[in-house]
Amino acid sequence: MDSSNSNVMLGQPGLDIKTAATVFGLLALVYYGIEISKAVWIGLTGPLSKVPGPWLNRFTAVPWKLTVITGKSGQMCIDYPKKYGEIVRIAPNVVMISNKEAVHQIVVEKDLRKSAAYEKFRQDKDIATIFTIRDRAEYRTRRRLLSHGFSVSYIKGLEPMMLSCIRDLEEVIDERCAAAAGGKAEIDIWHLFGCLTSDVMSETSFGGSFKLVKNGEHPIRLRMSQNFRRNAVYQTLPFLRWIPFLPKSQDPELKRLVDEVIARRRTSQDKIAKPDILQLLLDTHDQNPEDFSDKVVMAEMFLFMLAGGETAATTLIFAFIFLLDDPVRYKRLVDEIRQVFPVASSPVTNEMTANLPFLNAVLKETLRLRAPAASGLQRQTDEDIVLAGHLFPAGTAITANTFPLHLDEKEWPDADDFVPERWLSDYKGVPAAEKMSYYPFSAASRNCIGKQFAWNELRLTMASLLRRYDFFFVPGQSRETMVLVSLQLKSNKYLIGVRPRA
């Protein structure tokens, strides 16, 4: 062997490292130079170059992603259309559309498939739920398999479980009122309603209530919530997965806890006596093991627990906020409910609450003003498409920005005001039910499969509480919101006064 070569290879390792570092640096420079050049080229000359929006966003998705993970996407959905118009470029390949007709095309007429944005809501990146499936055929199969469990008749069978959780809440409120001076207590509805709706979801889809209303926290719910939000952040900023000291995206302890829940159900008599959503999932797996694996069962359990709990709690919280701001409408609703339920202990059923016009109007108006899905519906074009006079090439990610449609003065007179009467049949003007600018549960083939479940839960809770208690406004509460997966109060707290019905 040539000695000079030997010295270079063996005797001067520092030179090799230095050379390698130089080569690596040059390659990185070339790579990022190409990427930056591509970004500039796409930003300035690509098919979306004429779409208005923040200047930096045309070159990089970083500003948009930072808006999402800091909880500001809901405000962005309101502010950007005012500043830039009905069509806004919010990332190099992402546009936000707030035009009523175009949104209807996207969500209903064209029924565009969901974009890759939904993948960040997966507990396991390789396992899609009915909420995160993007493939149309796969979605149709999953919807067909699960549809029985969300039929009117099946949900009616879940009603006793919902009412059991509501009774737990009533017992807690009774205890606090009994311990308070004059029988009037202050309760944190942000905490209690969040616990209630999680108890309802765990009772119906996890084999038994977590008893959060009475006991505070439960390890499964806590770990699920942490894992869900962590994975959403990791999908938005993928490089975080590789930082050694950050938690991994998969939580083995969570999997163990859920495996125990499933194992208990499979060996218990509840599979006969308790036809709940958990049993539906297990039966669906047994009948269709290829389309509905064990991992899919677990993923759907996570979805129903988190999505069903948070969105219902948000609606209940804001319904009470709006009502306690408005004594006249509060009294109208209380009178309607107490006419049907004349004493505080009157049994409540969904069959009775479904026919209370003002109760339903209050909930619909709350969902208009504070829809939990406040950052729009994410879709993707599979072929070139014209929307609102603009051509969008195949592969464009589109946010159907429904939030400002709910607040559009042209569609909704006094749009920023809480006006439940607009949902009643004798309201003067265009009946709200006929408008195509209302999407609290999405629409068309991708409408929320749990919509009827949510309506039952909301009506039963509102009617039960307002038949039994008088509620009062407590001044000094923050109402500032943010969007972290769904609409939330920044303060994570909201106090109201309560005492037993006079």
Sequence and secondary structure as in RCSB ss.txt:
>XXXX:A:sequence
MDSSNSNVMLGQPGLDIKTAATVFGLLALVYYGIEISKAVWIGLTGPLSKVPGPWLNRFTAVPWKLTVITGKSGQ
MCIDYPKKYGEIVRIAPNVVMISNKEAVHQIVVEKDLRKSAAYEKFRQDKDIATIFTIRDRAEYRTRRRLLSHGF
SVSYIKGLEPMMLSCIRDLEEVIDERCAAAAGGKAEIDIWHLFGCLTSDVMSETSFGGSFKLVKNGEHPIRLRMS
QNFRRNAVYQTLPFLRWIPFLPKSQDPELKRLVDEVIARRRTSQDKIAKPDILQLLLDTHDQNPEDFSDKVVMAE
MFLFMLAGGETAATTLIFAFIFLLDDPVRYKRLVDEIRQVFPVASSPVTNEMTANLPFLNAVLKETLRLRAPAAS
GLQRQTDEDIVLAGHLFPAGTAITANTFPLHLDEKEWPDADDFVPERWLSDYKGVPAAEKMSYYPFSAASRNCIG
KQFAWNELRLTMASLLRRYDFFFVPGQSRETMVLVSLQLKSNKYLIGVRPRA
>XXXX:A:secstr
  HHHHIIIII HHHHHHHHHHHHHHHHHHHHHHHHHHHHHHHHHSTTTTS   TGGGT SHHHHHHHHTT HHH
HHHHHHHHH SEEEEETTEEEE  HHHHHIIIIIS  EE GGGGGG SSTT   TTT   HHHHHHHHHHHGGGG
SHHHHHHHHHHHHHHHHHHHHHHHHHHHHSGGG EEEEHHHHHHHHHHHHHHHHHSSS   HHHH   HHHHHHH
HHHHHHHHHHHSGGGGG TTS  SS HHHHHHHHHHHHHHHTSTHHHH   HHHHHHHHHHH TTTS HHHHHHH
HHHHHHHHHHHHHHHHHHHHHHHHT HHHHHHHHHHHHHHS STT    HHHHTT HHHHHHHHHHHHHS S TT
 EEEE SS EEETTEEE TT EEEE  HHHHT TTTSTTTTS  GGGGSTT SSS GGG S   TT  GGGS TT
HHHHHHHHHHHHHHHHHHEEEE  SS    EEESSSEEETTS  EEEEEE  
